[in-house]
Amino acid sequence: MHFSAVSAHTAAAWRHIVPAATVVPNGIDTRRWQPGRGGEDLVWSGRIVPEKGAHLAIEVAEQSGRGLRIVGPVGDAEYFEEAHSAT
């Protein structure tokens, strides 16, 4: 078997079970995706599950009075409905 991790930190955290894991670098080409001036809304991107913290992004948007665009696959439908109904 072969294992991969999204970061050196994650690979190290699993080293006690998986002695060797290949770190797969970020899939974003940072030479092409440079920071820009942004826009009015905040953006949160990731799997929509509690451990990724979309609910925290919702709180920040509400406290700052800014809009929020949430993008990603729903991995926990119940969590999504709870977070979505809170807005």
C-alpha distances in whole Angstrom, upper triangle without the diagonal:
4,7,10,14,17,19,19,21,18,15,18,18,15,15,16,13,10,12,10,10,12,15,16,20,22,23,26,28,31,33,34,34,36,38,41,44,43,45,46,43,40,37,34,30,27,26,29,28,30,27,28,31,33,36,37,37,39,41,42,43,45,47,47,49,46,44,41,38,35,32,29,27,29,26,29,32,34,33,34,37,38,38,39,42,43,44
4,7,10,14,15,16,18,15,12,15,16,13,13,15,13,9,10,8,7,8,11,12,16,19,19,23,25,27,30,30,30,33,35,38,41,39,41,43,40,37,34,31,28,25,24,27,26,28,26,26,29,31,34,34,35,37,39,39,40,43,44,44,46,44,42,38,36,33,30,27,26,27,25,28,31,33,32,33,36,37,36,38,41,41,42
4,7,10,12,13,14,11,9,12,13,10,11,13,11,7,9,7,5,6,9,10,14,16,17,21,23,25,28,29,28,31,32,35,38,36,39,40,37,34,31,28,25,22,21,24,23,25,22,22,26,28,31,31,31,34,36,36,37,40,41,41,43,40,39,35,33,30,27,24,23,25,22,25,28,30,29,30,33,34,33,35,38,38,39
4,7,9,10,12,9,8,11,12,10,11,14,13,10,11,8,5,5,6,6,10,12,14,17,19,21,24,25,25,27,28,31,34,33,35,37,34,31,28,25,22,19,18,22,21,23,20,20,23,25,28,28,28,31,33,33,34,37,38,38,40,37,36,32,30,27,24,22,21,23,21,24,27,29,28,28,32,32,31,33,36,36,36
4,6,7,9,6,5,9,10,9,11,14,13,10,12,10,6,6,5,6,9,11,13,16,18,20,23,24,23,25,26,29,32,30,32,34,31,28,25,22,19,16,16,20,19,20,17,17,20,22,25,25,25,28,30,29,31,34,34,34,36,34,33,29,27,25,22,20,20,22,19,22,26,27,25,26,30,30,28,30,34,33,34
4,7,8,7,8,11,11,12,13,17,16,14,15,13,10,9,6,6,7,7,10,13,15,16,20,21,19,21,22,25,28,26,29,30,28,24,21,19,16,14,14,18,17,19,16,14,18,20,23,22,22,25,27,26,28,31,31,31,33,31,29,26,24,22,19,17,18,20,18,21,24,26,24,24,28,28,26,28,31,31,31
4,5,5,6,9,10,11,12,16,16,14,15,13,10,9,6,7,7,8,12,14,16,16,19,21,20,21,22,25,28,27,29,31,29,25,22,20,18,16,17,20,20,20,17,16,19,21,24,23,23,26,27,26,28,31,31,31,33,31,30,27,26,23,22,20,21,23,21,24,27,29,26,26,30,30,28,30,33,33,33
4,5,5,6,9,10,10,14,15,13,13,11,9,9,6,9,10,12,15,17,19,19,22,24,23,23,24,28,31,30,32,34,32,28,26,23,21,19,20,23,23,23,19,19,21,24,27,25,26,29,30,29,31,34,34,34,36,34,34,30,29,27,25,24,25,26,24,27,30,32,29,30,33,33,31,33,36,35,36
4,5,5,6,9,10,13,14,13,13,13,11,12,9,12,12,13,17,19,21,20,24,25,24,25,25,28,31,29,32,33,31,27,25,22,20,18,19,22,21,21,17,16,19,22,24,23,23,27,27,27,29,32,31,31,34,32,32,29,28,26,25,23,24,25,23,25,29,30,27,28,31,31,29,31,34,33,34
4,5,5,6,9,11,12,11,12,12,9,11,9,11,12,13,16,18,21,21,25,26,24,26,26,29,32,30,32,33,31,27,24,21,19,17,17,20,18,19,15,15,18,21,23,22,23,26,27,27,29,31,32,32,34,33,32,28,27,25,23,21,22,23,20,22,26,27,24,26,29,29,27,30,33,32,32
4,5,5,6,10,10,8,9,8,6,8,7,10,12,14,17,20,22,22,25,27,26,27,28,32,34,33,35,36,34,30,28,25,22,20,20,23,21,22,18,18,22,24,27,26,27,30,31,30,32,35,35,36,38,36,35,32,31,28,26,24,24,25,23,25,29,30,28,29,32,32,31,33,36,35,36
4,5,5,8,10,9,9,9,9,11,10,14,15,17,20,22,24,25,28,30,28,29,30,33,36,34,37,38,35,32,29,26,25,22,22,25,23,23,19,20,23,26,28,27,28,31,32,31,33,36,36,36,39,37,37,33,33,30,29,27,27,28,25,27,31,32,29,31,34,34,32,35,38,37,37
4,6,7,9,9,10,11,11,13,12,15,17,18,21,23,26,26,29,31,29,30,30,34,36,34,36,37,34,31,28,25,24,21,21,23,21,20,17,18,20,23,25,24,26,29,29,29,32,34,34,35,37,36,35,32,31,28,27,25,25,26,23,24,28,29,26,28,31,31,29,32,35,34,35
4,5,6,6,8,9,9,12,12,15,17,19,21,24,27,27,30,32,30,32,32,36,38,36,38,39,36,33,30,27,25,22,21,23,21,21,18,19,22,25,27,26,28,31,31,31,34,36,36,37,39,38,37,34,32,29,28,25,25,25,22,24,28,29,27,28,32,31,30,33,36,35,36
4,5,5,5,7,8,11,12,16,18,20,23,26,28,28,31,33,32,33,34,37,40,39,41,42,39,36,33,30,28,25,24,27,25,25,21,22,25,28,30,30,31,34,35,35,37,39,39,40,43,41,40,37,36,33,31,29,28,29,26,28,32,32,30,32,36,35,34,37,39,39,40
4,6,6,10,11,15,16,19,22,24,26,29,31,32,35,37,36,37,37,41,43,41,43,44,42,38,35,32,30,27,26,28,26,26,22,24,27,30,32,31,33,35,36,36,39,41,41,42,44,43,42,39,38,35,33,31,30,30,27,28,32,33,31,33,36,36,35,38,40,40,41
4,6,9,10,14,16,18,21,23,26,29,31,32,35,36,35,37,38,41,43,42,43,44,41,38,35,32,29,26,25,27,24,25,22,23,26,29,31,31,33,35,36,36,39,41,41,42,44,43,42,38,37,34,32,29,28,29,25,27,30,31,30,32,35,35,34,37,39,39,40
4,6,7,10,12,15,18,21,23,26,28,29,32,34,33,35,36,39,42,40,42,43,40,37,34,31,28,25,24,27,25,25,22,23,27,29,32,31,32,35,36,37,38,41,41,42,44,42,41,38,36,33,31,28,27,28,25,27,31,32,30,32,35,35,34,37,40,39,41
4,7,10,13,16,19,22,24,27,29,30,32,34,34,35,36,40,43,41,44,45,42,39,36,33,30,27,27,30,28,28,25,26,29,32,34,34,35,38,39,39,41,43,43,44,46,44,44,40,39,36,34,31,30,31,28,30,34,35,34,35,39,38,37,40,43,42,43
4,7,10,13,16,19,21,24,26,27,29,31,31,33,34,37,40,39,42,43,41,37,34,32,29,26,26,29,28,28,25,25,29,31,34,34,34,37,38,38,40,43,43,43,46,43,42,39,37,34,32,29,29,30,28,30,34,35,34,35,38,38,37,39,42,42,43
4,6,9,12,15,17,21,22,24,26,28,27,29,31,34,37,36,38,40,37,34,31,28,25,23,22,26,25,26,23,22,26,28,31,31,31,34,36,35,37,40,40,40,42,40,39,35,34,31,29,26,26,27,25,27,31,33,31,32,35,36,34,36,39,39,40
4,6,9,13,14,18,19,21,23,25,25,27,28,32,35,34,36,38,36,33,30,27,24,22,22,26,25,27,23,23,26,28,31,31,31,34,36,35,36,39,40,40,42,39,38,34,32,30,27,25,25,27,25,28,31,33,31,32,36,36,34,36,40,39,40
4,6,9,12,15,16,17,20,22,21,23,25,28,31,30,33,35,32,29,26,24,21,19,20,23,23,24,21,20,24,25,29,28,28,31,32,31,33,36,37,36,38,36,35,31,29,27,25,23,23,25,23,26,30,32,30,30,34,34,32,34,37,37,37
4,7,8,12,13,15,18,19,19,21,23,26,29,28,30,33,30,27,24,22,19,17,18,22,22,24,21,20,23,24,28,27,26,30,32,31,31,35,36,35,37,34,33,29,27,25,22,20,21,23,22,25,28,31,29,28,32,33,31,32,36,36,35
4,6,9,10,11,14,16,15,17,19,23,26,25,28,30,28,25,22,20,18,17,18,22,23,24,22,19,22,23,27,26,25,28,30,29,30,33,34,33,35,32,31,28,26,24,21,20,21,24,23,26,29,31,29,28,32,33,31,32,35,35,34
4,5,8,9,12,13,12,14,16,19,22,21,24,26,24,22,19,17,14,14,16,19,21,22,20,17,20,21,24,23,22,25,27,26,26,30,31,30,31,28,27,24,22,20,18,17,18,21,21,24,27,29,27,26,30,30,28,29,32,32,31
4,6,9,12,12,11,14,16,19,22,21,24,26,24,22,18,17,14,14,16,19,21,23,21,18,21,21,25,25,23,26,28,27,27,30,32,30,32,28,27,24,21,20,17,16,17,20,21,24,26,29,27,26,29,30,28,28,32,32,31
4,6,9,8,7,10,12,15,19,18,20,23,21,19,16,16,13,14,17,20,22,24,22,19,21,21,25,24,22,25,27,25,25,29,30,28,29,26,25,22,19,19,16,16,18,21,22,25,27,30,28,26,29,31,28,28,32,32,30
4,5,6,6,9,12,15,18,18,21,24,23,21,19,19,17,17,20,24,26,28,26,23,25,24,28,27,25,28,30,28,28,31,32,30,32,28,27,24,22,22,19,19,22,25,26,29,31,34,31,30,33,34,31,31,35,35,33
4,5,5,6,9,12,16,16,19,22,22,20,18,18,17,18,21,24,26,28,26,22,24,24,27,26,23,27,29,26,26,30,30,28,30,26,26,23,22,21,20,20,23,26,27,30,32,34,32,30,33,34,31,31,35,34,32
4,6,6,10,13,16,17,21,24,24,22,21,21,20,21,25,28,30,31,30,26,28,27,31,29,27,30,32,29,29,33,33,31,32,29,28,26,24,24,23,23,26,29,30,33,35,38,35,33,37,38,34,34,38,37,35
4,6,10,11,15,16,19,22,22,21,19,20,18,20,24,26,29,31,29,26,27,26,30,29,26,29,31,28,28,31,32,30,31,27,26,24,22,22,20,21,24,28,29,32,34,36,34,32,35,36,33,33,36,36,34
4,7,9,12,12,15,19,18,17,15,16,15,17,21,23,26,28,26,23,24,23,26,25,22,25,27,25,24,28,28,26,27,23,22,20,19,19,17,19,22,25,26,29,31,33,31,29,32,33,29,29,33,32,30
4,6,10,11,14,18,18,17,16,17,17,19,23,25,28,29,27,24,25,24,27,25,22,25,27,24,23,27,27,25,26,23,22,21,19,20,19,21,24,27,29,31,33,35,32,30,33,34,30,30,34,33,31
4,7,8,12,15,15,14,13,15,16,19,22,24,26,27,26,22,23,22,24,23,20,22,24,21,20,24,24,21,23,19,19,18,17,19,18,20,24,27,28,30,32,34,31,29,32,32,28,28,32,30,28
4,5,9,12,14,13,13,16,17,20,24,25,28,29,28,24,24,23,25,24,20,22,24,21,20,23,24,20,21,18,18,17,17,19,19,21,25,28,30,32,33,35,32,29,32,32,29,28,31,30,27
4,7,10,12,12,13,17,18,22,25,26,29,30,29,25,25,23,25,23,20,22,23,20,18,22,22,18,19,16,16,16,17,19,20,23,26,29,31,33,33,35,32,30,32,32,28,28,31,29,26
4,7,8,9,10,13,15,19,22,23,26,26,26,23,22,20,22,20,17,18,20,17,15,18,19,16,16,13,13,13,13,15,16,19,23,25,28,29,30,31,28,26,28,28,25,24,27,26,23
4,6,8,10,13,16,19,23,23,26,26,27,23,22,19,21,20,16,17,19,16,14,16,18,14,14,10,10,11,11,15,16,19,23,25,27,29,29,30,27,25,27,27,23,22,25,24,20
4,7,10,13,16,20,23,22,25,25,26,23,21,18,19,18,15,15,16,14,11,13,15,11,10,7,7,9,10,14,16,20,23,25,27,28,28,29,26,24,25,25,21,20,22,21,18
4,7,10,13,17,19,19,21,22,23,19,18,15,16,15,12,12,14,12,9,11,13,11,10,6,5,5,7,10,13,16,20,21,24,24,24,25,22,20,21,21,18,17,19,18,15
4,7,10,14,17,16,19,19,19,16,14,12,13,12,9,10,12,9,7,11,12,10,10,7,6,5,6,9,11,14,18,19,21,22,22,23,20,18,20,20,16,16,19,17,14
4,7,10,13,13,16,17,17,14,13,10,13,12,8,10,13,11,9,13,15,13,14,10,9,6,5,6,8,11,15,16,18,19,20,21,19,16,19,19,15,15,18,17,15
4,7,10,10,12,13,14,10,9,7,10,10,7,9,12,11,10,14,15,15,15,13,11,7,6,5,6,9,12,13,15,16,17,19,16,14,17,17,13,14,17,16,15
4,7,8,11,13,13,9,10,8,12,12,10,12,15,14,14,17,19,18,19,16,14,11,8,6,5,6,9,11,13,15,16,18,15,14,17,18,15,15,19,18,17
4,6,9,11,10,7,9,8,12,13,11,14,16,16,16,19,21,21,22,19,17,14,11,8,7,5,7,9,10,12,14,16,14,12,16,17,14,15,19,19,18
4,6,9,9,7,9,9,12,14,13,15,18,18,18,21,23,23,24,22,19,16,14,10,8,5,5,6,6,9,11,13,11,10,14,15,13,14,18,18,18
4,7,9,7,8,7,9,12,12,12,15,16,16,18,21,22,22,20,18,14,12,9,8,6,6,5,5,6,8,10,8,7,10,11,10,11,14,15,15
4,6,6,7,8,9,12,13,13,16,17,18,19,22,23,24,22,20,17,16,12,12,10,9,7,6,5,8,9,7,7,11,11,10,12,15,15,16
4,5,6,7,8,10,12,12,14,16,17,18,20,21,23,22,20,17,17,14,14,13,13,11,9,8,10,10,7,9,12,10,9,13,15,14,16
4,5,8,10,10,12,14,15,16,18,20,21,22,24,23,22,19,18,15,15,14,14,13,11,10,14,13,10,12,15,14,13,16,18,17,19
4,6,9,9,10,12,14,14,16,18,19,20,22,20,19,16,15,12,12,11,12,11,10,11,14,14,11,12,15,15,12,15,18,17,18
4,5,5,7,9,10,11,13,15,16,17,19,18,17,14,14,11,13,12,14,13,12,12,14,14,10,11,14,13,10,13,16,14,15
4,5,5,6,9,10,11,12,14,15,16,15,13,10,10,8,10,10,12,11,12,12,13,13,10,9,12,11,8,10,13,12,12
4,5,5,6,9,10,11,12,14,15,15,14,11,12,10,13,14,15,13,14,13,14,13,9,9,11,9,6,9,11,9,10
4,5,5,6,9,10,11,12,14,14,14,11,13,12,14,15,17,16,17,16,17,16,13,13,15,13,10,12,14,12,12
4,5,5,6,9,10,10,12,11,10,8,10,9,12,14,16,16,17,17,18,17,14,13,15,14,10,12,14,12,11
4,5,5,6,9,10,10,10,9,7,9,9,12,14,17,16,17,16,17,16,13,12,13,12,8,9,11,9,8
4,5,5,6,9,10,10,11,10,13,13,16,18,20,19,20,19,19,18,15,14,15,13,10,12,13,10,9
4,5,5,6,8,8,10,9,12,13,16,18,21,20,22,21,22,21,18,17,18,17,13,15,16,13,12
4,6,5,6,5,6,6,10,11,15,17,20,20,22,21,21,21,18,17,18,16,13,13,15,12,10
4,5,5,7,8,9,12,13,17,20,22,21,23,22,22,21,18,17,17,16,12,13,14,10,8
4,6,8,10,11,15,16,20,22,25,24,26,25,25,24,21,20,21,18,15,16,17,13,12
4,5,9,10,14,16,19,22,25,25,27,26,26,26,23,21,22,21,17,18,19,16,14
4,7,10,13,16,19,22,25,25,27,27,26,26,23,21,22,20,17,17,18,15,12
4,7,10,13,16,20,23,23,25,25,25,25,22,20,21,20,17,16,17,15,12
4,7,10,13,17,20,20,23,23,22,23,20,17,18,18,15,14,15,14,10
4,6,10,13,16,16,19,19,19,20,17,15,16,16,12,12,14,13,10
4,6,10,13,14,17,18,18,19,17,14,16,16,13,12,15,15,12
4,7,10,11,13,14,14,16,14,11,13,14,11,10,14,14,12
4,7,9,12,14,14,17,15,12,15,16,13,13,16,17,15
4,6,9,11,12,15,13,11,14,16,14,13,17,18,17
4,6,9,10,13,12,10,13,16,14,14,17,19,18
4,6,6,9,9,7,10,12,11,11,15,16,17
4,6,9,9,8,11,13,13,14,17,18,19
4,6,5,6,9,10,11,12,14,16,17
4,5,5,6,9,10,10,12,14,16
4,5,5,6,9,10,11,12,15
4,5,5,6,8,10,11,13
4,5,5,6,8,10,11
4,6,5,6,9,10
4,6,5,6,9
4,6,5,7
4,5,6
4,5
4
